[in-house]
Amino acid sequence: MATRLARPYTVSPDSEGGFAQCLRANRLARGLSLAQLAKKVRVSKGYLSRLERQKARPSVRLIKRIAKTLRVDSSSLLLRAGYLPGEMREILHGYPLEAHAVLRETFGEYTGEHGEMQEENANDRGSARSCPTPASLADWEALYETVFGDCFEWLGQREPNSIHAVVTDPPYGLKEYTPVEKEKLRNGQGGVWRIPPSFDGCKRRPLPRFTVLTDADRSALADFFLSWARKVLRVLVPGGHVFIATNPLVSHVVYVALVEAGFEKRGEIMRLVQTLRGGDRPKNAHNEFDQVTVMPRSCFEPWGLFRKPCEGRVQDNLRKWKTGGLRRISREQPFFDVIRSAPTRPNERQIAPHPSLKPQGFMRRIVRAALPLGEGIVLDPFMGGGSTIAAACALAYRSIGIESDVEFYDMAVRAIPALAGLIPNWSRASGRQQAQSDAQQGLLLERPSRT
C-alpha cells in the first residue's frame, strides 16, 4: 500500500529525476508513442500527455500499470510521483530523524520545497527563495530557542517589536498550575485536576475543573491576562497575531483582558475535537436523573485570535513588518476558522506526557498561518510539552519557547525534536476536503489513521 505525500516533489519539466521526465524517457526508450502507451495502460492519449507535461497527477494504480508496461521499478516511479511505498512509510514513521539524515546523505540536496513555501514565496514576492527542510537534530536546534524561566520577566527584558506571532496554550485557570495543584496532578489525586480512573470504559486524561473557580479566581485570571497581554503587545511587531487556546467557561475573561490591553479581536479558531469533557449526569444521582446532562458534551476547543494594530494599511505593514494577515492555505483557499482535529494521539503523548499537549496535526496548521509570509519568530510563552515549538520546527519557522516548570521544561527539551519529526496522524473523520487542505499546506505526510 502506498501513501500520498502532502505534495508531490516539485521538479521542473526538464528535471532528470522527475516523474514526467522519467515517464517520457522510458516511453521513448521502449519505442512507444503516446497513443501506444496510453492503450496499454488503459488511459486516454490526452491524459498521458498531461502526465508528461506535469499537468495531472497519476494514481498509485496507474503508476504500477505504467511501471509494469515499461518494465521499470514501480517504487522508483512512486517516489518520483510523490508517493511513499508502504515499507518506506513505516521506516519514516518509526525513525523520523534518522530517515531524514539517510535520505539527505543518499540523494543530496534537491531544488524542491518544504511544503509549498518556496512556490508561494516566488509567487507572492516575485523571486524564488528556498526554505530548507531540517534534516537533523542540529538543523532543528538552529531554528529554535528554549528558555527556562518566567515569561513575564522574559517579556519585560525583550526588545520591543521583536516577535512576529504568539501561539500558546496558557494556564488559563491559574490554579491548576500552582505548585500545590501540580503536585496533586503528579500524585494522581485531589485538587483542581479531575482524574477519575475511567468513564464508560475509557480512561480520562487529567482535566482542570474550571467550574470550581470562585469570583476571586476569575478576578485574578483577568488581572493575570491583562498584565501578560500588555507585555506581549510591547514585544510583538505591528500586525502580529496572538493565537491563544482557551475554554468556553473562561474565554470571555481572557478575551476582555486582551482587548483592554490594546489588541484587536480578529475572531476565533474552532478546533473541532470531541473529548470526554462534559456530558455527564448529576454526580451521585445519575440513576435518579438519567435523562439529565449537567453540561453539554464538549465538541470544540476555542482559540482566540487577536492582532496588534497595524501601522497604516495591511499591505504597508506586510512590506515593513512581514505581518498583518494570516498565511493562506493556497492561492485559491484562505485560512479557515474551523479546523477538524483528532485528540492528541498516544504516540505523541508518549513523547511528551503533558496534560494539555496539543496534536501536531492541529498545531502545524495554526503555526503555519501565524506568519503570513513565512518569515519571523513565533513565541510560545507557556511552552508546556513543546508542541508549538515542534510545529514551528517542522515548518522551518524560527521560534522561542518559555517554560517555568522544570519538569515540563525538561520534557519539552527532550520532546521537541521527536514531535517535529513525526508524521501527523490525521483523523479519518476529517474527510476528503480537510485532507486536501492538509496536503496543500505541505504538512509533511498525509497518513490516515486506522479504525
KAFENJO-V373957 format. One record per residue. RES is the residue in one letter. SS is DSSP state (H for helix, E for strand, L for the rest). OMEGA is omega in whole degrees, 0 to 359 (NA if undefined). BURIAL is 1 if it has 24 or more other ideal C-beta (glycine too) atoms within 12 Angstrom, else 0. Layout:
RES	SS	OMEGA	BURIAL
RES	SS	OMEGA	BURIAL
This chain:
M	L	180	0
A	E	178	1
T	E	182	1
R	E	171	1
L	E	180	1
A	L	170	1
R	L	174	1
P	L	176	1
Y	L	178	1
T	L	180	1
V	L	179	1
S	L	182	0
P	L	181	0
D	L	181	0
S	L	182	0
E	L	186	0
G	L	184	0
G	L	179	1
F	H	183	1
A	H	180	1
Q	H	180	1
C	H	179	1
L	H	182	1
R	H	182	1
A	H	181	0
N	H	176	1
R	H	180	1
L	H	179	0
A	H	178	0
R	L	179	0
G	L	182	0
L	L	172	1
S	L	176	0
L	H	182	1
A	H	181	0
Q	H	180	0
L	H	180	1
A	H	179	1
K	H	182	0
K	H	183	0
V	H	172	1
R	L	171	0
V	L	180	1
S	L	177	0
K	H	180	0
G	H	180	0
Y	H	178	1
L	H	177	1
S	H	178	0
R	H	176	0
L	H	181	1
E	H	178	1
R	L	179	0
Q	L	179	1
K	L	180	0
A	L	179	0
R	L	180	1
P	L	174	1
S	L	178	0
V	H	182	1
R	H	179	0
L	H	179	1
I	H	180	1
K	H	176	1
R	H	178	1
I	H	181	1
A	H	180	1
K	H	181	0
T	H	182	1
L	H	179	1
R	L	175	0
V	L	182	1
D	L	181	0
S	H	180	1
S	H	178	0
S	H	179	1
L	H	178	1
L	H	180	1
L	H	181	1
R	H	180	1
A	L	178	1
G	L	177	1
Y	E	175	1
L	E	170	1
P	E	186	1
G	H	183	0
E	H	178	0
M	H	177	1
R	H	181	1
E	H	179	0
I	H	180	0
L	H	180	1
H	H	183	1
G	H	183	0
Y	L	188	0
P	H	183	1
L	H	181	1
E	H	182	0
A	H	177	1
H	H	184	1
A	H	181	0
V	H	180	0
L	H	179	1
R	H	181	0
E	H	183	0
T	H	188	0
F	H	181	0
G	L	180	0
E	L	173	0
Y	L	187	1
T	L	181	0
G	L	188	1
E	L	168	1
H	L	187	1
G	L	180	1
E	L	189	1
M	H	183	1
Q	H	181	1
E	H	181	1
E	H	180	1
N	H	180	1
A	H	181	0
N	H	187	0
D	H	186	1
R	H	172	0
G	L	178	0
S	L	182	0
A	L	176	0
R	L	181	0
S	L	176	0
C	L	192	1
P	L	173	1
T	L	179	1
P	L	185	1
A	L	183	1
S	L	178	1
L	H	181	0
A	H	178	0
D	H	179	0
W	H	181	1
E	H	178	0
A	L	183	0
L	L	188	1
Y	E	177	1
E	E	175	1
T	E	184	1
V	E	174	1
F	E	182	0
G	L	182	0
D	L	184	0
C	H	178	1
F	H	179	1
E	H	181	0
W	H	180	1
L	H	179	1
G	H	182	0
Q	H	183	0
R	L	177	1
E	L	176	0
P	L	175	0
N	L	183	1
S	L	179	0
I	E	186	1
H	E	178	1
A	E	175	1
V	E	175	1
V	E	188	1
T	E	174	1
D	L	189	1
P	L	174	1
P	L	190	1
Y	L	170	1
G	L	180	1
L	L	185	1
K	H	188	1
E	H	181	1
Y	H	170	1
T	L	181	0
P	H	182	0
V	H	183	0
E	H	177	1
K	H	178	1
E	H	177	0
K	H	177	1
L	H	183	1
R	H	175	0
N	H	176	0
G	L	178	0
Q	L	173	0
G	L	173	0
G	L	182	1
V	L	186	1
W	E	178	1
R	E	185	1
I	L	173	1
P	L	184	0
P	L	183	0
S	L	178	0
F	E	182	0
D	L	178	0
G	L	180	0
C	E	178	0
K	L	181	0
R	L	167	0
R	L	177	1
P	L	178	1
L	E	177	1
P	E	181	1
R	L	184	1
F	H	177	1
T	H	181	0
V	H	180	0
L	L	178	1
T	L	176	0
D	H	179	0
A	H	178	0
D	H	181	1
R	H	177	1
S	H	177	0
A	H	178	0
L	H	180	1
A	H	179	1
D	H	180	0
F	H	184	1
F	H	175	1
L	H	178	1
S	H	180	0
W	H	183	1
A	H	179	1
R	H	178	1
K	H	179	1
V	H	181	1
L	H	181	1
R	H	185	1
V	H	179	1
L	E	172	1
V	E	175	1
P	E	181	1
G	E	179	1
G	E	183	1
H	E	172	1
V	E	171	1
F	E	185	1
I	E	179	1
A	E	180	1
T	L	186	1
N	L	183	1
P	L	183	1
L	L	184	1
V	L	186	1
S	H	182	1
H	H	179	0
V	H	181	1
V	H	184	1
Y	H	179	1
V	H	180	0
A	H	181	1
L	H	178	1
V	H	179	1
E	H	180	0
A	H	178	1
G	L	179	0
F	E	171	1
E	E	175	1
K	E	185	1
R	E	178	1
G	E	177	0
E	E	172	1
I	E	180	1
M	E	175	1
R	E	181	1
L	E	181	1
V	L	180	1
Q	L	180	0
T	L	177	1
L	L	179	1
R	L	177	1
G	L	179	1
G	L	183	0
D	L	171	1
R	L	180	0
P	L	182	0
K	L	180	0
N	L	176	0
A	L	185	0
H	L	177	0
N	L	181	0
E	L	182	0
F	L	186	0
D	L	177	0
Q	L	186	0
V	L	171	0
T	L	183	0
V	L	178	0
M	L	178	0
P	L	172	0
R	L	184	0
S	L	178	1
C	L	178	0
F	E	175	1
E	E	182	1
P	E	172	1
W	E	177	1
G	E	180	1
L	E	183	1
F	E	181	1
R	E	169	1
K	E	183	1
P	L	180	1
C	L	170	1
E	L	181	0
G	L	181	0
R	L	179	0
V	H	181	0
Q	H	177	0
D	H	180	0
N	H	178	1
L	H	181	1
R	H	185	0
K	H	188	0
W	H	182	1
K	L	182	1
T	L	179	1
G	L	178	1
G	L	180	1
L	L	181	1
R	L	180	1
R	L	174	1
I	L	178	1
S	L	175	1
R	L	184	0
E	L	188	0
Q	L	174	0
P	L	171	0
F	L	184	1
F	L	181	1
D	L	173	0
V	E	182	1
I	E	176	1
R	E	184	1
S	L	172	1
A	L	171	1
P	L	179	1
T	L	186	1
R	L	180	1
P	H	182	0
N	H	176	1
E	H	179	1
R	H	175	1
Q	H	178	0
I	H	183	1
A	L	183	1
P	L	177	1
H	L	185	1
P	L	181	1
S	L	183	1
L	L	177	1
K	L	185	1
P	L	179	1
Q	H	180	1
G	H	177	1
F	H	186	1
M	H	182	1
R	H	178	1
R	H	184	1
I	H	177	1
V	H	178	1
R	H	182	1
A	H	188	1
A	H	179	1
L	L	189	1
P	L	179	1
L	L	180	1
G	L	183	1
E	L	177	1
G	L	184	1
I	E	175	1
V	E	180	1
L	E	168	1
D	E	183	1
P	L	175	1
F	L	195	1
M	L	181	1
G	L	181	1
G	L	174	1
G	L	185	1
S	H	178	1
T	H	183	1
I	H	177	1
A	H	178	1
A	H	178	1
A	H	178	1
C	H	181	1
A	H	180	1
L	L	183	1
A	L	174	1
Y	L	171	1
R	E	183	1
S	E	177	1
I	E	177	1
G	E	181	1
I	E	179	1
E	E	184	1
S	L	179	1
D	L	187	1
V	H	181	0
E	H	178	1
F	H	180	1
Y	H	179	1
D	H	178	0
M	H	182	1
A	H	180	1
V	H	179	1
R	H	191	0
A	H	189	1
I	H	180	1
P	H	181	1
A	H	178	1
L	H	180	1
A	H	182	1
G	L	182	1
L	L	166	1
I	L	183	1
P	L	181	1
N	L	187	1
W	E	178	1
S	L	177	1
R	H	182	0
A	H	183	0
S	H	174	1
G	H	185	0
R	H	184	0
Q	H	180	0
Q	H	178	1
A	H	177	1
Q	H	177	0
S	H	178	1
D	H	182	1
A	H	181	1
Q	H	181	1
Q	L	177	1
G	L	184	1
L	L	181	1
L	L	188	1
L	E	172	1
E	L	183	1
R	L	184	1
P	E	178	1
S	L	178	0
R	L	178	0
T	L	NA	0
